[in-house]
Amino acid sequence: MTNTIISDYPRVGVGVLIFNHKGEMLLGKRKNAHGNALWGNPGGHLEFGESLEDCAKREVLEETSFKISSPSFVAVTNDVFKKEGKHYISIFMKVVITENQTVQNLEPHKTEEWKWFSLDRLPSPLFPPLKQLFAGKTYGLKQQMLIAENIETSEPSAFQ
């Protein structure tokens, strides 16, 4: 069987690591052909002319109803999905939700559910770009993001 290549160049995806005041990260169980049944963070394609910060804000609002501000850069992963014929450069941003906001599943056709997880109890299986991030297979990764750091504060030191 030959793999079909969807595009002859990589696409840019922006993923947003959202933390709450307990240091838990929001993950959604995907339910589409790309990453079906895998747990991943909110995110999507960078649109033409859009900044990384604006893309992060837009995608999070579209998927979860969260209004975020000041997302910050974490790292980049290079993700090839051979079976799907897709290649992504995934840019990870981070934000801490300090206000009382309730997550809503605004794209139930793409995400089965959203849940909060502590970093020492992440679900499985993870979406490959997120798995690469946690394995340290990144570009620009800030070393202080190690999970061993205390993130039980209102402003986690991990991913800063």
Contacts in CASP RR format, 6 or more apart in sequence:
PFRMAT RR
TARGET T0000
AUTHOR 0000-0000-0000
METHOD contacts of the structure
MODEL  1
MTNTIISDYPRVGVGVLIFNHKGEMLLGKRKNAHGNALWGNPGGHLEFGE
SLEDCAKREVLEETSFKISSPSFVAVTNDVFKKEGKHYISIFMKVVITEN
QTVQNLEPHKTEEWKWFSLDRLPSPLFPPLKQLFAGKTYGLKQQMLIAEN
IETSEPSAFQ
3 82 0 8 1.000
3 83 0 8 1.000
3 84 0 8 1.000
3 85 0 8 1.000
4 85 0 8 1.000
5 85 0 8 1.000
6 84 0 8 1.000
6 85 0 8 1.000
6 86 0 8 1.000
7 86 0 8 1.000
7 87 0 8 1.000
9 87 0 8 1.000
10 78 0 8 1.000
10 87 0 8 1.000
10 88 0 8 1.000
10 89 0 8 1.000
11 45 0 8 1.000
11 86 0 8 1.000
11 87 0 8 1.000
11 88 0 8 1.000
11 89 0 8 1.000
12 45 0 8 1.000
12 46 0 8 1.000
12 88 0 8 1.000
12 89 0 8 1.000
12 91 0 8 1.000
13 43 0 8 1.000
13 44 0 8 1.000
13 45 0 8 1.000
13 46 0 8 1.000
13 55 0 8 1.000
13 88 0 8 1.000
13 89 0 8 1.000
13 90 0 8 1.000
13 91 0 8 1.000
14 43 0 8 1.000
14 44 0 8 1.000
14 45 0 8 1.000
14 46 0 8 1.000
14 52 0 8 1.000
14 55 0 8 1.000
14 56 0 8 1.000
14 59 0 8 1.000
14 90 0 8 1.000
14 91 0 8 1.000
14 92 0 8 1.000
14 93 0 8 1.000
15 41 0 8 1.000
15 42 0 8 1.000
15 43 0 8 1.000
15 44 0 8 1.000
15 56 0 8 1.000
15 59 0 8 1.000
15 90 0 8 1.000
15 91 0 8 1.000
15 92 0 8 1.000
15 93 0 8 1.000
15 129 0 8 1.000
16 41 0 8 1.000
16 42 0 8 1.000
16 43 0 8 1.000
16 56 0 8 1.000
16 59 0 8 1.000
16 60 0 8 1.000
16 68 0 8 1.000
16 71 0 8 1.000
16 92 0 8 1.000
16 93 0 8 1.000
16 94 0 8 1.000
16 95 0 8 1.000
17 25 0 8 1.000
17 41 0 8 1.000
17 74 0 8 1.000
17 92 0 8 1.000
17 93 0 8 1.000
17 94 0 8 1.000
17 95 0 8 1.000
17 159 0 8 1.000
18 25 0 8 1.000
18 26 0 8 1.000
18 41 0 8 1.000
18 42 0 8 1.000
18 60 0 8 1.000
18 64 0 8 1.000
18 66 0 8 1.000
18 68 0 8 1.000
18 94 0 8 1.000
18 95 0 8 1.000
18 96 0 8 1.000
18 97 0 8 1.000
19 25 0 8 1.000
19 26 0 8 1.000
19 94 0 8 1.000
19 95 0 8 1.000
19 96 0 8 1.000
19 97 0 8 1.000
19 151 0 8 1.000
19 156 0 8 1.000
19 159 0 8 1.000
20 26 0 8 1.000
20 96 0 8 1.000
20 97 0 8 1.000
20 116 0 8 1.000
21 96 0 8 1.000
21 97 0 8 1.000
21 98 0 8 1.000
21 154 0 8 1.000
22 116 0 8 1.000
22 118 0 8 1.000
22 152 0 8 1.000
23 96 0 8 1.000
23 118 0 8 1.000
23 119 0 8 1.000
23 151 0 8 1.000
23 152 0 8 1.000
23 153 0 8 1.000
23 156 0 8 1.000
24 116 0 8 1.000
24 117 0 8 1.000
24 118 0 8 1.000
24 119 0 8 1.000
25 41 0 8 1.000
25 116 0 8 1.000
25 117 0 8 1.000
25 118 0 8 1.000
25 119 0 8 1.000
25 122 0 8 1.000
26 41 0 8 1.000
26 42 0 8 1.000
26 64 0 8 1.000
26 103 0 8 1.000
26 114 0 8 1.000
26 115 0 8 1.000
26 116 0 8 1.000
26 117 0 8 1.000
27 39 0 8 1.000
27 40 0 8 1.000
27 41 0 8 1.000
27 114 0 8 1.000
27 115 0 8 1.000
27 117 0 8 1.000
27 122 0 8 1.000
27 123 0 8 1.000
27 130 0 8 1.000
28 39 0 8 1.000
28 40 0 8 1.000
28 41 0 8 1.000
28 42 0 8 1.000
28 111 0 8 1.000
28 112 0 8 1.000
28 113 0 8 1.000
28 114 0 8 1.000
28 115 0 8 1.000
29 37 0 8 1.000
29 38 0 8 1.000
29 39 0 8 1.000
29 40 0 8 1.000
29 111 0 8 1.000
29 112 0 8 1.000
29 113 0 8 1.000
29 115 0 8 1.000
29 123 0 8 1.000
30 36 0 8 1.000
30 37 0 8 1.000
30 38 0 8 1.000
30 39 0 8 1.000
30 40 0 8 1.000
30 110 0 8 1.000
30 111 0 8 1.000
30 112 0 8 1.000
30 127 0 8 1.000
31 37 0 8 1.000
31 109 0 8 1.000
31 110 0 8 1.000
31 111 0 8 1.000
31 112 0 8 1.000
32 109 0 8 1.000
32 110 0 8 1.000
33 84 0 8 1.000
34 81 0 8 1.000
34 84 0 8 1.000
34 86 0 8 1.000
35 127 0 8 1.000
35 128 0 8 1.000
37 125 0 8 1.000
38 125 0 8 1.000
38 126 0 8 1.000
38 127 0 8 1.000
38 128 0 8 1.000
39 122 0 8 1.000
39 123 0 8 1.000
39 124 0 8 1.000
39 125 0 8 1.000
39 126 0 8 1.000
39 127 0 8 1.000
39 130 0 8 1.000
40 126 0 8 1.000
40 127 0 8 1.000
40 130 0 8 1.000
41 92 0 8 1.000
41 127 0 8 1.000
41 130 0 8 1.000
42 59 0 8 1.000
42 60 0 8 1.000
42 63 0 8 1.000
42 64 0 8 1.000
43 55 0 8 1.000
43 56 0 8 1.000
43 59 0 8 1.000
43 60 0 8 1.000
43 63 0 8 1.000
44 55 0 8 1.000
44 59 0 8 1.000
45 55 0 8 1.000
46 52 0 8 1.000
46 55 0 8 1.000
46 91 0 8 1.000
47 55 0 8 1.000
50 58 0 8 1.000
52 71 0 8 1.000
52 73 0 8 1.000
52 91 0 8 1.000
52 93 0 8 1.000
53 70 0 8 1.000
53 71 0 8 1.000
53 93 0 8 1.000
56 68 0 8 1.000
56 71 0 8 1.000
56 93 0 8 1.000
56 95 0 8 1.000
57 67 0 8 1.000
57 68 0 8 1.000
57 69 0 8 1.000
57 71 0 8 1.000
60 66 0 8 1.000
60 68 0 8 1.000
60 95 0 8 1.000
61 67 0 8 1.000
61 68 0 8 1.000
62 106 0 8 1.000
62 107 0 8 1.000
63 105 0 8 1.000
63 106 0 8 1.000
63 107 0 8 1.000
63 110 0 8 1.000
63 111 0 8 1.000
64 103 0 8 1.000
64 104 0 8 1.000
64 105 0 8 1.000
64 106 0 8 1.000
64 114 0 8 1.000
65 101 0 8 1.000
65 102 0 8 1.000
65 103 0 8 1.000
65 104 0 8 1.000
65 106 0 8 1.000
66 97 0 8 1.000
66 101 0 8 1.000
66 103 0 8 1.000
67 101 0 8 1.000
68 95 0 8 1.000
68 97 0 8 1.000
69 95 0 8 1.000
70 95 0 8 1.000
71 93 0 8 1.000
71 94 0 8 1.000
71 95 0 8 1.000
72 93 0 8 1.000
72 94 0 8 1.000
72 95 0 8 1.000
72 160 0 8 1.000
73 91 0 8 1.000
73 92 0 8 1.000
73 93 0 8 1.000
73 94 0 8 1.000
74 92 0 8 1.000
74 93 0 8 1.000
74 94 0 8 1.000
74 133 0 8 1.000
74 141 0 8 1.000
74 142 0 8 1.000
74 145 0 8 1.000
74 159 0 8 1.000
75 92 0 8 1.000
75 133 0 8 1.000
75 136 0 8 1.000
75 138 0 8 1.000
75 139 0 8 1.000
75 140 0 8 1.000
75 141 0 8 1.000
75 142 0 8 1.000
75 145 0 8 1.000
76 89 0 8 1.000
76 90 0 8 1.000
76 91 0 8 1.000
76 92 0 8 1.000
76 138 0 8 1.000
76 139 0 8 1.000
76 140 0 8 1.000
77 89 0 8 1.000
77 90 0 8 1.000
77 92 0 8 1.000
77 129 0 8 1.000
77 132 0 8 1.000
77 133 0 8 1.000
77 137 0 8 1.000
77 138 0 8 1.000
77 139 0 8 1.000
78 89 0 8 1.000
78 90 0 8 1.000
78 139 0 8 1.000
79 87 0 8 1.000
79 88 0 8 1.000
79 89 0 8 1.000
79 90 0 8 1.000
79 128 0 8 1.000
79 129 0 8 1.000
79 132 0 8 1.000
80 86 0 8 1.000
80 87 0 8 1.000
80 88 0 8 1.000
81 87 0 8 1.000
81 88 0 8 1.000
81 128 0 8 1.000
88 129 0 8 1.000
90 129 0 8 1.000
90 132 0 8 1.000
90 133 0 8 1.000
92 129 0 8 1.000
92 133 0 8 1.000
92 138 0 8 1.000
94 159 0 8 1.000
94 160 0 8 1.000
96 154 0 8 1.000
96 155 0 8 1.000
96 156 0 8 1.000
98 154 0 8 1.000
103 114 0 8 1.000
105 111 0 8 1.000
105 113 0 8 1.000
105 114 0 8 1.000
115 123 0 8 1.000
117 123 0 8 1.000
119 147 0 8 1.000
119 151 0 8 1.000
119 158 0 8 1.000
120 147 0 8 1.000
122 134 0 8 1.000
125 131 0 8 1.000
126 134 0 8 1.000
132 138 0 8 1.000
133 141 0 8 1.000
134 147 0 8 1.000
142 159 0 8 1.000
142 160 0 8 1.000
144 157 0 8 1.000
144 158 0 8 1.000
144 160 0 8 1.000
145 158 0 8 1.000
145 159 0 8 1.000
145 160 0 8 1.000
146 158 0 8 1.000
147 158 0 8 1.000
149 156 0 8 1.000
149 157 0 8 1.000
149 158 0 8 1.000
150 157 0 8 1.000
151 157 0 8 1.000
151 158 0 8 1.000
END
